[in-house]
């Protein structure tokens, strides 16, 4: 395998789920063990993706909020808000949808 090769998620999932260790311990229930391991992998992957999305949202909010404040300060005295300013305001006001409830 070359250093530049990255296996697909499905390849990693399949390798994780079909780990032969479970078969040596319980060959009769190998298929059930494989399905359970695959579900465990899916839960792990969902958590990794959620954590990455939470971090990305937080990073974006840290950038967007100061931009919103700067743009708002620049538009003081204008009757109509900029069409570019409105989305930043909405983003800055939203709660991170990827953050776990106990962390909010």
Gaussian input, Z-matrix of N, CA and C with variables (Angstrom, degrees):
# hf/3-21g

backbone

0 1
 N
 C     1     B1
 C     2     B2     1     A1
 N     3     B3     2     A2     1     D1
 C     4     B4     3     A3     2     D2
 C     5     B5     4     A4     3     D3
 N     6     B6     5     A5     4     D4
 C     7     B7     6     A6     5     D5
 C     8     B8     7     A7     6     D6
 N     9     B9     8     A8     7     D7
 C    10    B10     9     A9     8     D8
 C    11    B11    10    A10     9     D9
 N    12    B12    11    A11    10    D10
 C    13    B13    12    A12    11    D11
 C    14    B14    13    A13    12    D12
 N    15    B15    14    A14    13    D13
 C    16    B16    15    A15    14    D14
 C    17    B17    16    A16    15    D15
 N    18    B18    17    A17    16    D16
 C    19    B19    18    A18    17    D17
 C    20    B20    19    A19    18    D18
 N    21    B21    20    A20    19    D19
 C    22    B22    21    A21    20    D20
 C    23    B23    22    A22    21    D21
 N    24    B24    23    A23    22    D22
 C    25    B25    24    A24    23    D23
 C    26    B26    25    A25    24    D24
 N    27    B27    26    A26    25    D25
 C    28    B28    27    A27    26    D26
 C    29    B29    28    A28    27    D27
 N    30    B30    29    A29    28    D28
 C    31    B31    30    A30    29    D29
 C    32    B32    31    A31    30    D30
 N    33    B33    32    A32    31    D31
 C    34    B34    33    A33    32    D32
 C    35    B35    34    A34    33    D33
 N    36    B36    35    A35    34    D34
 C    37    B37    36    A36    35    D35
 C    38    B38    37    A37    36    D36
 N    39    B39    38    A38    37    D37
 C    40    B40    39    A39    38    D38
 C    41    B41    40    A40    39    D39
 N    42    B42    41    A41    40    D40
 C    43    B43    42    A42    41    D41
 C    44    B44    43    A43    42    D42
 N    45    B45    44    A44    43    D43
 C    46    B46    45    A45    44    D44
 C    47    B47    46    A46    45    D45
 N    48    B48    47    A47    46    D46
 C    49    B49    48    A48    47    D47
 C    50    B50    49    A49    48    D48
 N    51    B51    50    A50    49    D49
 C    52    B52    51    A51    50    D50
 C    53    B53    52    A52    51    D51
 N    54    B54    53    A53    52    D52
 C    55    B55    54    A54    53    D53
 C    56    B56    55    A55    54    D54
 N    57    B57    56    A56    55    D55
 C    58    B58    57    A57    56    D56
 C    59    B59    58    A58    57    D57
 N    60    B60    59    A59    58    D58
 C    61    B61    60    A60    59    D59
 C    62    B62    61    A61    60    D60
 N    63    B63    62    A62    61    D61
 C    64    B64    63    A63    62    D62
 C    65    B65    64    A64    63    D63
 N    66    B66    65    A65    64    D64
 C    67    B67    66    A66    65    D65
 C    68    B68    67    A67    66    D66
 N    69    B69    68    A68    67    D67
 C    70    B70    69    A69    68    D68
 C    71    B71    70    A70    69    D69
 N    72    B72    71    A71    70    D70
 C    73    B73    72    A72    71    D71
 C    74    B74    73    A73    72    D72
 N    75    B75    74    A74    73    D73
 C    76    B76    75    A75    74    D74
 C    77    B77    76    A76    75    D75
 N    78    B78    77    A77    76    D76
 C    79    B79    78    A78    77    D77
 C    80    B80    79    A79    78    D78
 N    81    B81    80    A80    79    D79
 C    82    B82    81    A81    80    D80
 C    83    B83    82    A82    81    D81
 N    84    B84    83    A83    82    D82
 C    85    B85    84    A84    83    D83
 C    86    B86    85    A85    84    D84
 N    87    B87    86    A86    85    D85
 C    88    B88    87    A87    86    D86
 C    89    B89    88    A88    87    D87
 N    90    B90    89    A89    88    D88
 C    91    B91    90    A90    89    D89
 C    92    B92    91    A91    90    D90
 N    93    B93    92    A92    91    D91
 C    94    B94    93    A93    92    D92
 C    95    B95    94    A94    93    D93
 N    96    B96    95    A95    94    D94
 C    97    B97    96    A96    95    D95
 C    98    B98    97    A97    96    D96
 N    99    B99    98    A98    97    D97
 C   100   B100    99    A99    98    D98
 C   101   B101   100   A100    99    D99
 N   102   B102   101   A101   100   D100
 C   103   B103   102   A102   101   D101
 C   104   B104   103   A103   102   D102
 N   105   B105   104   A104   103   D103
 C   106   B106   105   A105   104   D104
 C   107   B107   106   A106   105   D105
 N   108   B108   107   A107   106   D106
 C   109   B109   108   A108   107   D107
 C   110   B110   109   A109   108   D108
 N   111   B111   110   A110   109   D109
 C   112   B112   111   A111   110   D110
 C   113   B113   112   A112   111   D111
 N   114   B114   113   A113   112   D112
 C   115   B115   114   A114   113   D113
 C   116   B116   115   A115   114   D114
 N   117   B117   116   A116   115   D115
 C   118   B118   117   A117   116   D116
 C   119   B119   118   A118   117   D117
 N   120   B120   119   A119   118   D118
 C   121   B121   120   A120   119   D119
 C   122   B122   121   A121   120   D120
 N   123   B123   122   A122   121   D121
 C   124   B124   123   A123   122   D122
 C   125   B125   124   A124   123   D123
 N   126   B126   125   A125   124   D124
 C   127   B127   126   A126   125   D125
 C   128   B128   127   A127   126   D126
 N   129   B129   128   A128   127   D127
 C   130   B130   129   A129   128   D128
 C   131   B131   130   A130   129   D129
 N   132   B132   131   A131   130   D130
 C   133   B133   132   A132   131   D131
 C   134   B134   133   A133   132   D132
 N   135   B135   134   A134   133   D133
 C   136   B136   135   A135   134   D134
 C   137   B137   136   A136   135   D135
 N   138   B138   137   A137   136   D136
 C   139   B139   138   A138   137   D137
 C   140   B140   139   A139   138   D138
 N   141   B141   140   A140   139   D139
 C   142   B142   141   A141   140   D140
 C   143   B143   142   A142   141   D141
 N   144   B144   143   A143   142   D142
 C   145   B145   144   A144   143   D143
 C   146   B146   145   A145   144   D144
 N   147   B147   146   A146   145   D145
 C   148   B148   147   A147   146   D146
 C   149   B149   148   A148   147   D147
 N   150   B150   149   A149   148   D148
 C   151   B151   150   A150   149   D149
 C   152   B152   151   A151   150   D150
 N   153   B153   152   A152   151   D151
 C   154   B154   153   A153   152   D152
 C   155   B155   154   A154   153   D153
 N   156   B156   155   A155   154   D154
 C   157   B157   156   A156   155   D155
 C   158   B158   157   A157   156   D156
 N   159   B159   158   A158   157   D157
 C   160   B160   159   A159   158   D158
 C   161   B161   160   A160   159   D159
 N   162   B162   161   A161   160   D160
 C   163   B163   162   A162   161   D161
 C   164   B164   163   A163   162   D162
 N   165   B165   164   A164   163   D163
 C   166   B166   165   A165   164   D164
 C   167   B167   166   A166   165   D165
 N   168   B168   167   A167   166   D166
 C   169   B169   168   A168   167   D167
 C   170   B170   169   A169   168   D168
 N   171   B171   170   A170   169   D169
 C   172   B172   171   A171   170   D170
 C   173   B173   172   A172   171   D171
 N   174   B174   173   A173   172   D172
 C   175   B175   174   A174   173   D173
 C   176   B176   175   A175   174   D174
 N   177   B177   176   A176   175   D175
 C   178   B178   177   A177   176   D176
 C   179   B179   178   A178   177   D177
 N   180   B180   179   A179   178   D178
 C   181   B181   180   A180   179   D179
 C   182   B182   181   A181   180   D180
 N   183   B183   182   A182   181   D181
 C   184   B184   183   A183   182   D182
 C   185   B185   184   A184   183   D183
 N   186   B186   185   A185   184   D184
 C   187   B187   186   A186   185   D185
 C   188   B188   187   A187   186   D186
 N   189   B189   188   A188   187   D187
 C   190   B190   189   A189   188   D188
 C   191   B191   190   A190   189   D189
 N   192   B192   191   A191   190   D190
 C   193   B193   192   A192   191   D191
 C   194   B194   193   A193   192   D192
 N   195   B195   194   A194   193   D193
 C   196   B196   195   A195   194   D194
 C   197   B197   196   A196   195   D195
 N   198   B198   197   A197   196   D196
 C   199   B199   198   A198   197   D197
 C   200   B200   199   A199   198   D198
 N   201   B201   200   A200   199   D199
 C   202   B202   201   A201   200   D200
 C   203   B203   202   A202   201   D201
 N   204   B204   203   A203   202   D202
 C   205   B205   204   A204   203   D203
 C   206   B206   205   A205   204   D204
 N   207   B207   206   A206   205   D205
 C   208   B208   207   A207   206   D206
 C   209   B209   208   A208   207   D207
 N   210   B210   209   A209   208   D208
 C   211   B211   210   A210   209   D209
 C   212   B212   211   A211   210   D210
 N   213   B213   212   A212   211   D211
 C   214   B214   213   A213   212   D212
 C   215   B215   214   A214   213   D213
 N   216   B216   215   A215   214   D214
 C   217   B217   216   A216   215   D215
 C   218   B218   217   A217   216   D216
 N   219   B219   218   A218   217   D217
 C   220   B220   219   A219   218   D218
 C   221   B221   220   A220   219   D219
 N   222   B222   221   A221   220   D220
 C   223   B223   222   A222   221   D221
 C   224   B224   223   A223   222   D222
 N   225   B225   224   A224   223   D223
 C   226   B226   225   A225   224   D224
 C   227   B227   226   A226   225   D225
 N   228   B228   227   A227   226   D226
 C   229   B229   228   A228   227   D227
 C   230   B230   229   A229   228   D228
 N   231   B231   230   A230   229   D229
 C   232   B232   231   A231   230   D230
 C   233   B233   232   A232   231   D231
 N   234   B234   233   A233   232   D232
 C   235   B235   234   A234   233   D233
 C   236   B236   235   A235   234   D234
 N   237   B237   236   A236   235   D235
 C   238   B238   237   A237   236   D236
 C   239   B239   238   A238   237   D237
 N   240   B240   239   A239   238   D238
 C   241   B241   240   A240   239   D239
 C   242   B242   241   A241   240   D240
 N   243   B243   242   A242   241   D241
 C   244   B244   243   A243   242   D242
 C   245   B245   244   A244   243   D243
 N   246   B246   245   A245   244   D244
 C   247   B247   246   A246   245   D245
 C   248   B248   247   A247   246   D246
 N   249   B249   248   A248   247   D247
 C   250   B250   249   A249   248   D248
 C   251   B251   250   A250   249   D249
 N   252   B252   251   A251   250   D250
 C   253   B253   252   A252   251   D251
 C   254   B254   253   A253   252   D252
 N   255   B255   254   A254   253   D253
 C   256   B256   255   A255   254   D254
 C   257   B257   256   A256   255   D255
 N   258   B258   257   A257   256   D256
 C   259   B259   258   A258   257   D257
 C   260   B260   259   A259   258   D258
 N   261   B261   260   A260   259   D259
 C   262   B262   261   A261   260   D260
 C   263   B263   262   A262   261   D261
 N   264   B264   263   A263   262   D262
 C   265   B265   264   A264   263   D263
 C   266   B266   265   A265   264   D264
 N   267   B267   266   A266   265   D265
 C   268   B268   267   A267   266   D266
 C   269   B269   268   A268   267   D267
 N   270   B270   269   A269   268   D268
 C   271   B271   270   A270   269   D269
 C   272   B272   271   A271   270   D270
 N   273   B273   272   A272   271   D271
 C   274   B274   273   A273   272   D272
 C   275   B275   274   A274   273   D273
 N   276   B276   275   A275   274   D274
 C   277   B277   276   A276   275   D275
 C   278   B278   277   A277   276   D276
 N   279   B279   278   A278   277   D277
 C   280   B280   279   A279   278   D278
 C   281   B281   280   A280   279   D279
 N   282   B282   281   A281   280   D280
 C   283   B283   282   A282   281   D281
 C   284   B284   283   A283   282   D282
 N   285   B285   284   A284   283   D283
 C   286   B286   285   A285   284   D284
 C   287   B287   286   A286   285   D285
 N   288   B288   287   A287   286   D286
 C   289   B289   288   A288   287   D287
 C   290   B290   289   A289   288   D288
 N   291   B291   290   A290   289   D289
 C   292   B292   291   A291   290   D290
 C   293   B293   292   A292   291   D291
 N   294   B294   293   A293   292   D292
 C   295   B295   294   A294   293   D293
 C   296   B296   295   A295   294   D294
 N   297   B297   296   A296   295   D295
 C   298   B298   297   A297   296   D296
 C   299   B299   298   A298   297   D297
 N   300   B300   299   A299   298   D298
 C   301   B301   300   A300   299   D299
 C   302   B302   301   A301   300   D300
 N   303   B303   302   A302   301   D301
 C   304   B304   303   A303   302   D302
 C   305   B305   304   A304   303   D303
 N   306   B306   305   A305   304   D304
 C   307   B307   306   A306   305   D305
 C   308   B308   307   A307   306   D306
 N   309   B309   308   A308   307   D307
 C   310   B310   309   A309   308   D308
 C   311   B311   310   A310   309   D309

   B1=1.4342
   B2=1.5261
   B3=1.3157
   B4=1.4580
   B5=1.5291
   B6=1.3221
   B7=1.4640
   B8=1.5241
   B9=1.3244
   B10=1.4546
   B11=1.5238
   B12=1.3195
   B13=1.4683
   B14=1.5219
   B15=1.3101
   B16=1.4633
   B17=1.5201
   B18=1.3309
   B19=1.4647
   B20=1.5221
   B21=1.3121
   B22=1.4609
   B23=1.5261
   B24=1.3049
   B25=1.4641
   B26=1.5229
   B27=1.3313
   B28=1.4655
   B29=1.5306
   B30=1.3207
   B31=1.4663
   B32=1.5314
   B33=1.3202
   B34=1.4681
   B35=1.5229
   B36=1.3366
   B37=1.4720
   B38=1.5216
   B39=1.3301
   B40=1.4630
   B41=1.5278
   B42=1.3227
   B43=1.4577
   B44=1.5184
   B45=1.3162
   B46=1.4656
   B47=1.5267
   B48=1.3317
   B49=1.4684
   B50=1.5226
   B51=1.3227
   B52=1.4667
   B53=1.5241
   B54=1.3171
   B55=1.4692
   B56=1.5233
   B57=1.3266
   B58=1.4675
   B59=1.5239
   B60=1.3043
   B61=1.4675
   B62=1.5239
   B63=1.3128
   B64=1.4609
   B65=1.5184
   B66=1.3399
   B67=1.4557
   B68=1.5204
   B69=1.3116
   B70=1.4647
   B71=1.5230
   B72=1.3031
   B73=1.4573
   B74=1.5244
   B75=1.3265
   B76=1.4607
   B77=1.5325
   B78=1.3348
   B79=1.4556
   B80=1.5252
   B81=1.3110
   B82=1.4633
   B83=1.5250
   B84=1.3104
   B85=1.4659
   B86=1.5245
   B87=1.3249
   B88=1.4641
   B89=1.5292
   B90=1.3381
   B91=1.4664
   B92=1.5269
   B93=1.3283
   B94=1.4657
   B95=1.5249
   B96=1.3322
   B97=1.4643
   B98=1.5236
   B99=1.3327
   B100=1.4646
   B101=1.5264
   B102=1.3348
   B103=1.4712
   B104=1.5277
   B105=1.3286
   B106=1.4678
   B107=1.5251
   B108=1.3379
   B109=1.4639
   B110=1.5236
   B111=1.3356
   B112=1.4658
   B113=1.5275
   B114=1.3291
   B115=1.4742
   B116=1.5293
   B117=1.3235
   B118=1.4657
   B119=1.5211
   B120=1.3254
   B121=1.4632
   B122=1.5232
   B123=1.3344
   B124=1.4647
   B125=1.5246
   B126=1.3460
   B127=1.4721
   B128=1.5261
   B129=1.3313
   B130=1.4590
   B131=1.5281
   B132=1.3330
   B133=1.4588
   B134=1.5273
   B135=1.3255
   B136=1.4683
   B137=1.5286
   B138=1.3164
   B139=1.4688
   B140=1.5261
   B141=1.3315
   B142=1.4657
   B143=1.5279
   B144=1.3306
   B145=1.4621
   B146=1.5239
   B147=1.3415
   B148=1.4632
   B149=1.5252
   B150=1.3331
   B151=1.4661
   B152=1.5297
   B153=1.3277
   B154=1.4622
   B155=1.5258
   B156=1.3317
   B157=1.4642
   B158=1.5258
   B159=1.3328
   B160=1.4700
   B161=1.5246
   B162=1.3275
   B163=1.4589
   B164=1.5259
   B165=1.3231
   B166=1.4613
   B167=1.5240
   B168=1.3298
   B169=1.4670
   B170=1.5294
   B171=1.3252
   B172=1.4611
   B173=1.5203
   B174=1.3334
   B175=1.4630
   B176=1.5256
   B177=1.3215
   B178=1.4603
   B179=1.5234
   B180=1.3234
   B181=1.4652
   B182=1.5276
   B183=1.3322
   B184=1.4713
   B185=1.5233
   B186=1.3260
   B187=1.4635
   B188=1.5255
   B189=1.3256
   B190=1.4641
   B191=1.5243
   B192=1.3237
   B193=1.4662
   B194=1.5252
   B195=1.3313
   B196=1.4694
   B197=1.5278
   B198=1.3357
   B199=1.4647
   B200=1.5206
   B201=1.3256
   B202=1.4588
   B203=1.5264
   B204=1.3350
   B205=1.4654
   B206=1.5264
   B207=1.3291
   B208=1.4655
   B209=1.5228
   B210=1.3264
   B211=1.4660
   B212=1.5155
   B213=1.3263
   B214=1.4627
   B215=1.5280
   B216=1.3187
   B217=1.4636
   B218=1.5275
   B219=1.3271
   B220=1.4635
   B221=1.5210
   B222=1.3291
   B223=1.4590
   B224=1.5238
   B225=1.3176
   B226=1.4675
   B227=1.5220
   B228=1.3098
   B229=1.4578
   B230=1.5153
   B231=1.3204
   B232=1.4623
   B233=1.5239
   B234=1.3120
   B235=1.4657
   B236=1.5259
   B237=1.3066
   B238=1.4688
   B239=1.5316
   B240=1.3332
   B241=1.4687
   B242=1.5256
   B243=1.2786
   B244=1.4582
   B245=1.5248
   B246=1.3109
   B247=1.4645
   B248=1.5255
   B249=1.3187
   B250=1.4634
   B251=1.5182
   B252=1.3199
   B253=1.4588
   B254=1.5253
   B255=1.3123
   B256=1.4682
   B257=1.5348
   B258=1.3438
   B259=1.4713
   B260=1.5297
   B261=1.3317
   B262=1.4673
   B263=1.5188
   B264=1.3173
   B265=1.4627
   B266=1.5152
   B267=1.3208
   B268=1.4679
   B269=1.5220
   B270=1.3340
   B271=1.4592
   B272=1.5240
   B273=1.3178
   B274=1.4657
   B275=1.5254
   B276=1.3275
   B277=1.4648
   B278=1.5274
   B279=1.3146
   B280=1.4665
   B281=1.5231
   B282=1.3112
   B283=1.4589
   B284=1.5202
   B285=1.3046
   B286=1.4613
   B287=1.5310
   B288=1.3458
   B289=1.4618
   B290=1.5299
   B291=1.3201
   B292=1.4629
   B293=1.5238
   B294=1.3266
   B295=1.4613
   B296=1.5176
   B297=1.3196
   B298=1.4650
   B299=1.5190
   B300=1.3223
   B301=1.4637
   B302=1.5231
   B303=1.3370
   B304=1.4651
   B305=1.5242
   B306=1.3513
   B307=1.4602
   B308=1.5210
   B309=1.3409
   B310=1.4644
   B311=1.5028
   A1=108.39
   A2=116.66
   A3=119.86
   A4=110.47
   A5=115.60
   A6=119.90
   A7=111.75
   A8=117.39
   A9=121.17
   A10=114.11
   A11=117.12
   A12=120.73
   A13=110.94
   A14=115.73
   A15=121.33
   A16=107.65
   A17=118.16
   A18=119.19
   A19=110.56
   A20=115.33
   A21=119.53
   A22=109.32
   A23=115.76
   A24=120.65
   A25=109.96
   A26=116.84
   A27=120.46
   A28=111.10
   A29=117.85
   A30=120.43
   A31=110.75
   A32=116.45
   A33=120.03
   A34=109.96
   A35=116.76
   A36=121.38
   A37=110.16
   A38=116.07
   A39=120.60
   A40=110.77
   A41=116.81
   A42=120.06
   A43=112.23
   A44=115.98
   A45=120.44
   A46=110.52
   A47=115.60
   A48=120.56
   A49=112.32
   A50=117.32
   A51=119.49
   A52=112.28
   A53=116.95
   A54=121.50
   A55=108.36
   A56=117.69
   A57=120.01
   A58=114.85
   A59=119.27
   A60=120.52
   A61=110.65
   A62=117.42
   A63=120.94
   A64=112.36
   A65=116.91
   A66=120.60
   A67=111.35
   A68=117.76
   A69=120.22
   A70=110.95
   A71=116.32
   A72=119.89
   A73=112.52
   A74=116.85
   A75=120.09
   A76=109.42
   A77=117.97
   A78=120.10
   A79=113.78
   A80=118.14
   A81=120.54
   A82=110.54
   A83=116.97
   A84=121.21
   A85=112.75
   A86=117.62
   A87=121.14
   A88=111.97
   A89=117.91
   A90=120.45
   A91=110.97
   A92=116.83
   A93=120.14
   A94=110.47
   A95=116.67
   A96=120.13
   A97=111.12
   A98=116.00
   A99=120.46
   A100=110.66
   A101=116.70
   A102=119.79
   A103=110.67
   A104=116.87
   A105=120.63
   A106=110.60
   A107=116.91
   A108=120.41
   A109=110.70
   A110=116.85
   A111=120.45
   A112=110.54
   A113=117.13
   A114=120.03
   A115=110.43
   A116=116.42
   A117=120.34
   A118=111.40
   A119=116.37
   A120=120.48
   A121=110.20
   A122=116.98
   A123=120.59
   A124=111.30
   A125=116.95
   A126=120.25
   A127=110.62
   A128=116.03
   A129=120.28
   A130=110.44
   A131=116.97
   A132=121.06
   A133=111.02
   A134=117.46
   A135=120.61
   A136=110.51
   A137=117.59
   A138=121.17
   A139=111.09
   A140=117.23
   A141=120.58
   A142=110.02
   A143=116.61
   A144=120.41
   A145=111.30
   A146=117.77
   A147=121.12
   A148=110.51
   A149=116.07
   A150=120.11
   A151=110.99
   A152=117.32
   A153=120.73
   A154=110.75
   A155=116.90
   A156=120.65
   A157=110.63
   A158=117.11
   A159=120.95
   A160=110.19
   A161=116.91
   A162=120.54
   A163=110.38
   A164=117.51
   A165=120.99
   A166=110.89
   A167=117.07
   A168=121.14
   A169=109.92
   A170=116.17
   A171=120.35
   A172=111.93
   A173=116.55
   A174=120.46
   A175=110.70
   A176=116.73
   A177=120.72
   A178=111.24
   A179=116.68
   A180=120.01
   A181=110.74
   A182=117.27
   A183=120.33
   A184=111.20
   A185=116.76
   A186=120.79
   A187=110.29
   A188=116.90
   A189=121.42
   A190=112.69
   A191=117.60
   A192=118.90
   A193=112.16
   A194=120.01
   A195=118.51
   A196=112.58
   A197=117.42
   A198=119.90
   A199=110.74
   A200=115.88
   A201=120.85
   A202=110.24
   A203=116.42
   A204=119.44
   A205=111.10
   A206=117.21
   A207=120.60
   A208=111.13
   A209=116.34
   A210=120.02
   A211=110.87
   A212=116.68
   A213=120.87
   A214=109.95
   A215=117.09
   A216=121.19
   A217=110.79
   A218=116.94
   A219=120.89
   A220=111.90
   A221=117.23
   A222=120.80
   A223=113.27
   A224=117.75
   A225=120.66
   A226=108.43
   A227=116.14
   A228=121.06
   A229=113.87
   A230=116.86
   A231=119.59
   A232=108.62
   A233=116.27
   A234=119.94
   A235=112.18
   A236=117.43
   A237=121.02
   A238=109.62
   A239=117.65
   A240=118.32
   A241=110.45
   A242=115.97
   A243=121.49
   A244=109.74
   A245=116.73
   A246=119.42
   A247=110.34
   A248=117.31
   A249=119.95
   A250=111.73
   A251=116.74
   A252=121.28
   A253=112.13
   A254=117.71
   A255=121.29
   A256=113.21
   A257=120.76
   A258=119.20
   A259=112.88
   A260=116.91
   A261=119.19
   A262=110.90
   A263=116.54
   A264=120.33
   A265=111.63
   A266=116.57
   A267=120.42
   A268=110.65
   A269=116.54
   A270=120.50
   A271=110.59
   A272=116.88
   A273=120.80
   A274=111.45
   A275=117.23
   A276=120.99
   A277=112.95
   A278=117.81
   A279=120.21
   A280=111.97
   A281=114.52
   A282=121.41
   A283=108.13
   A284=116.87
   A285=121.72
   A286=109.41
   A287=118.52
   A288=120.54
   A289=113.32
   A290=117.46
   A291=120.79
   A292=112.66
   A293=116.50
   A294=120.25
   A295=109.63
   A296=116.19
   A297=120.36
   A298=109.55
   A299=116.47
   A300=122.01
   A301=112.71
   A302=117.45
   A303=119.83
   A304=112.30
   A305=118.20
   A306=121.54
   A307=112.38
   A308=118.29
   A309=121.74
   A310=111.64
   D1=131.86
   D2=-179.53
   D3=-77.17
   D4=160.75
   D5=-179.74
   D6=-65.87
   D7=-27.46
   D8=-178.50
   D9=-81.93
   D10=-7.83
   D11=-177.31
   D12=-76.98
   D13=132.68
   D14=174.42
   D15=-123.60
   D16=119.79
   D17=179.43
   D18=-66.80
   D19=152.75
   D20=177.68
   D21=-73.51
   D22=162.94
   D23=177.01
   D24=-58.74
   D25=-40.36
   D26=-179.03
   D27=-65.05
   D28=-36.97
   D29=177.67
   D30=-65.78
   D31=-42.66
   D32=179.00
   D33=-66.22
   D34=-42.69
   D35=179.24
   D36=-59.91
   D37=-45.49
   D38=-179.02
   D39=-63.49
   D40=-43.05
   D41=178.39
   D42=-64.66
   D43=-40.73
   D44=178.81
   D45=-65.62
   D46=-45.24
   D47=-176.29
   D48=-69.14
   D49=-33.82
   D50=-176.34
   D51=-99.62
   D52=23.94
   D53=176.39
   D54=-53.78
   D55=123.15
   D56=-174.36
   D57=-68.25
   D58=-12.08
   D59=-178.74
   D60=-56.79
   D61=-44.02
   D62=179.60
   D63=-61.58
   D64=-36.03
   D65=-179.65
   D66=-67.23
   D67=-35.94
   D68=179.72
   D69=-68.49
   D70=-33.06
   D71=-178.85
   D72=-80.62
   D73=-33.69
   D74=-175.63
   D75=-149.61
   D76=76.50
   D77=-176.05
   D78=-64.04
   D79=-24.51
   D80=-178.88
   D81=-70.10
   D82=-36.31
   D83=-177.50
   D84=-103.97
   D85=26.57
   D86=-176.09
   D87=-58.49
   D88=-43.18
   D89=-178.38
   D90=-65.19
   D91=-42.32
   D92=178.65
   D93=-65.34
   D94=-39.21
   D95=177.94
   D96=-64.18
   D97=-38.68
   D98=179.11
   D99=-64.93
   D100=-42.82
   D101=178.48
   D102=-64.10
   D103=-42.05
   D104=179.33
   D105=-64.42
   D106=-41.13
   D107=178.35
   D108=-65.17
   D109=-38.68
   D110=178.29
   D111=-63.89
   D112=-40.96
   D113=177.47
   D114=-64.78
   D115=-38.80
   D116=176.57
   D117=-62.40
   D118=-41.72
   D119=177.16
   D120=-62.73
   D121=-43.28
   D122=179.86
   D123=-60.72
   D124=-39.97
   D125=177.56
   D126=-64.89
   D127=-42.71
   D128=178.95
   D129=-61.90
   D130=-46.54
   D131=-178.91
   D132=-63.35
   D133=-41.25
   D134=178.37
   D135=-60.57
   D136=-39.71
   D137=178.96
   D138=-67.98
   D139=-40.38
   D140=177.67
   D141=-62.67
   D142=-44.34
   D143=179.31
   D144=-65.57
   D145=-39.69
   D146=178.55
   D147=-63.59
   D148=-44.28
   D149=-179.63
   D150=-63.89
   D151=-39.16
   D152=177.91
   D153=-65.84
   D154=-41.30
   D155=178.54
   D156=-66.03
   D157=-40.15
   D158=178.14
   D159=-61.14
   D160=-44.32
   D161=-179.87
   D162=-65.14
   D163=-43.84
   D164=179.93
   D165=-61.92
   D166=-42.48
   D167=178.64
   D168=-61.87
   D169=-45.21
   D170=179.49
   D171=-62.85
   D172=-42.21
   D173=177.77
   D174=-61.72
   D175=-43.62
   D176=179.23
   D177=-64.45
   D178=-42.33
   D179=-179.90
   D180=-63.84
   D181=-38.22
   D182=178.53
   D183=-63.80
   D184=-30.26
   D185=177.80
   D186=-82.96
   D187=-43.47
   D188=-173.05
   D189=-68.94
   D190=-39.05
   D191=-174.78
   D192=-63.99
   D193=-47.25
   D194=176.13
   D195=-62.19
   D196=-35.78
   D197=176.22
   D198=-63.18
   D199=-42.32
   D200=178.78
   D201=-61.43
   D202=-46.83
   D203=-179.41
   D204=-62.79
   D205=-41.42
   D206=179.46
   D207=-65.66
   D208=-42.83
   D209=179.14
   D210=-66.38
   D211=-39.41
   D212=178.88
   D213=-62.90
   D214=-42.86
   D215=179.03
   D216=-64.12
   D217=-35.64
   D218=-179.84
   D219=-70.89
   D220=-24.84
   D221=-176.83
   D222=-98.80
   D223=11.00
   D224=178.84
   D225=-59.43
   D226=131.89
   D227=179.50
   D228=95.63
   D229=-14.53
   D230=177.16
   D231=-87.03
   D232=139.78
   D233=-177.90
   D234=-75.61
   D235=-36.56
   D236=-175.73
   D237=-105.58
   D238=127.72
   D239=177.30
   D240=-71.08
   D241=152.69
   D242=178.50
   D243=-64.85
   D244=146.28
   D245=176.63
   D246=-68.00
   D247=-22.19
   D248=176.37
   D249=-80.44
   D250=-24.88
   D251=-177.15
   D252=-75.40
   D253=-36.55
   D254=-175.80
   D255=-58.18
   D256=-47.71
   D257=179.20
   D258=-62.50
   D259=-36.62
   D260=177.96
   D261=-63.90
   D262=-39.74
   D263=178.45
   D264=-63.96
   D265=-41.89
   D266=178.56
   D267=-63.63
   D268=-44.40
   D269=-179.68
   D270=-63.60
   D271=-45.19
   D272=-177.79
   D273=-63.38
   D274=-29.99
   D275=-177.15
   D276=-85.02
   D277=-16.58
   D278=-175.66
   D279=-78.89
   D280=150.47
   D281=172.82
   D282=-85.48
   D283=143.90
   D284=179.39
   D285=-61.35
   D286=113.52
   D287=-177.92
   D288=-71.51
   D289=-14.23
   D290=-178.27
   D291=-93.38
   D292=-8.81
   D293=-178.93
   D294=-75.60
   D295=138.21
   D296=178.76
   D297=-65.37
   D298=150.63
   D299=-177.69
   D300=-56.10
   D301=-42.94
   D302=-176.30
   D303=-69.63
   D304=-15.05
   D305=-179.72
   D306=-93.05
   D307=-15.44
   D308=-174.89
   D309=-71.84

